[in-house]
Amino acid sequence: MTAERTLEFRGIPLEHLKTYLIELGAAKQTFEFPFVFQGPDWQANILSENQLRFTPVFIVNAVFIRFEASSQEALQHVIAAFRRKTFRAGG
């Protein structure tokens, strides 16, 4: 793998993030942290999940995912597709 980038996602359940990777064509390789998902020309590693406490009541999760790909173009493509799946509109 030649290109990589680590992203943080907050407020999205870990299981949803795993499902999104599978929907993008990845196969789950491991069943504990770090979760490894292998795509056609990319790989995603779910590194960790933490809880962030903003107030005594308001707590959200933060999941760190490292994306790796065979080229910068492939990396940008998979990250853009993943971001579309994680997009949340306010309302």
C-alpha positions in Angstrom: 0.0 0.0 0.0 1.4 3.4 -0.9 -1.1 6.0 0.4 -2.8 6.2 3.8 -4.9 8.5 5.9 -6.4 8.2 9.3 -9.9 9.7 10.0 -12.0 10.1 13.1 -15.8 9.6 13.0 -17.9 10.7 15.9 -21.4 9.8 16.9 -21.8 6.9 14.4 -22.1 3.4 16.0 -19.2 1.1 15.3 -21.4 -1.6 13.8 -22.7 1.0 11.2 -19.1 1.9 10.2 -18.3 -1.8 9.7 -21.4 -2.2 7.6 -20.4 0.7 5.4 -17.0 -0.8 4.7 -18.6 -4.0 3.6 -21.1 -2.1 1.4 -18.1 -0.6 -0.3 -16.8 -4.0 -1.2 -14.5 -4.9 1.7 -14.2 -8.3 3.4 -13.8 -8.4 7.1 -10.4 -10.0 8.0 -10.3 -9.8 11.8 -12.9 -9.9 14.6 -11.3 -7.7 17.2 -9.4 -4.4 17.4 -7.9 -3.4 15.1 -10.6 -4.6 12.8 -9.2 -5.1 9.3 -11.3 -4.8 6.1 -9.8 -5.6 2.8 -11.2 -3.9 -0.3 -10.2 -4.4 -4.0 -7.3 -2.0 -4.0 -7.6 -0.6 -0.5 -7.7 -1.6 3.1 -9.3 0.0 6.2 -8.3 -0.6 9.8 -10.7 0.3 12.6 -8.1 1.2 15.1 -10.1 2.1 18.2 -13.3 3.4 19.7 -13.3 5.9 22.5 -16.1 7.7 24.4 -15.9 11.5 24.5 -17.8 13.2 27.4 -18.8 16.7 26.7 -21.1 17.0 29.8 -22.1 14.5 32.4 -25.0 13.5 30.1 -23.7 14.2 26.6 -21.4 11.3 25.6 -20.5 10.4 22.0 -18.2 7.7 20.5 -15.1 8.5 18.4 -13.9 5.8 16.0 -10.5 6.1 14.3 -10.1 4.4 10.9 -6.9 4.2 8.9 -7.4 3.9 5.1 -4.6 2.5 2.9 -4.7 2.2 -0.8 -2.5 1.3 -3.8 -2.5 4.9 -5.0 -3.5 8.4 -3.9 -6.3 8.3 -6.4 -7.7 5.0 -5.0 -7.4 6.4 -1.5 -9.3 9.6 -2.4 -12.0 7.5 -4.1 -12.6 5.1 -1.1 -12.6 8.0 1.4 -15.1 10.0 -0.7 -17.4 6.9 -1.0 -17.1 6.3 2.8 -17.8 9.9 3.7 -21.0 9.8 1.6 -22.2 6.9 3.7 -21.3 8.7 7.0 -22.8 12.0 6.0 -25.4 13.3 8.4 -27.5 16.3 7.6 -28.7 18.5 10.4 -32.3 19.2 10.8 
